[in-house]
């Protein structure tokens, strides 16, 4: 990948380290700022982080910004809460506003998560 790809990812990561709410995250990782180009990756999500194969993670950046993990199934699927209470769900690079974890019904009709 060209050096400009990783430059964009580094800039996004740095911005995420000071994000205060879900709106900031969606703006920073908007599809228009995707280094692959708009419409590539995560087309149905609110935003997309193209650098998920790199050394630095969205989780790490948001933790630096004071966000907390309120649920995680894996390093690739989690929900983070901002200091203002807003949330985002991260699923393998796709970013969704709010808590979008799967609510799988158990055989007894209760929700598993």
Residue pairs with C-beta under 8 A, 6 or more apart in sequence:
4 35
5 35
5 36
5 50
6 51
6 54
8 33
8 35
8 50
9 35
9 50
9 51
9 54
9 56
10 56
12 28
12 29
12 33
12 49
12 51
13 51
13 56
13 58
13 61
14 61
15 24
15 28
16 24
16 25
16 28
16 29
16 58
16 61
16 62
16 64
16 65
17 61
17 64
17 65
18 65
19 25
19 28
19 61
19 62
19 65
19 67
19 82
20 65
20 82
20 83
20 84
21 82
21 83
21 84
21 86
22 82
22 86
22 87
22 88
22 97
22 98
23 86
24 82
25 47
25 62
25 82
25 88
25 95
26 46
26 47
26 88
26 95
26 97
28 47
29 47
29 48
29 49
29 58
29 95
30 47
31 38
31 39
31 42
31 43
31 47
31 48
32 38
34 40
34 41
34 42
34 48
34 50
35 50
35 51
36 50
40 50
41 48
41 50
41 93
41 94
42 48
42 93
42 94
42 95
44 94
45 91
45 94
45 95
45 96
46 95
46 96
46 97
47 94
47 95
48 93
48 94
48 95
49 58
49 90
49 93
49 95
50 93
52 58
52 76
52 92
52 93
57 75
58 90
58 95
59 69
59 75
59 78
59 80
59 90
62 80
62 82
63 69
65 82
65 83
66 82
66 83
67 80
67 81
67 82
67 83
68 80
68 81
69 78
69 79
69 80
69 81
70 79
70 80
70 81
70 87
70 99
71 78
71 79
71 99
71 101
71 113
72 78
72 79
73 101
76 90
76 91
76 92
77 90
77 91
77 92
77 101
78 89
78 90
79 87
79 88
79 89
79 90
79 99
79 100
79 101
80 87
80 88
80 90
81 87
82 88
86 97
87 97
87 98
87 99
88 95
88 96
88 97
88 98
89 95
89 96
89 98
89 99
89 100
89 101
91 100
101 113
102 113
103 111
103 112
103 113
104 111
104 112
104 113
105 111
105 112
106 112
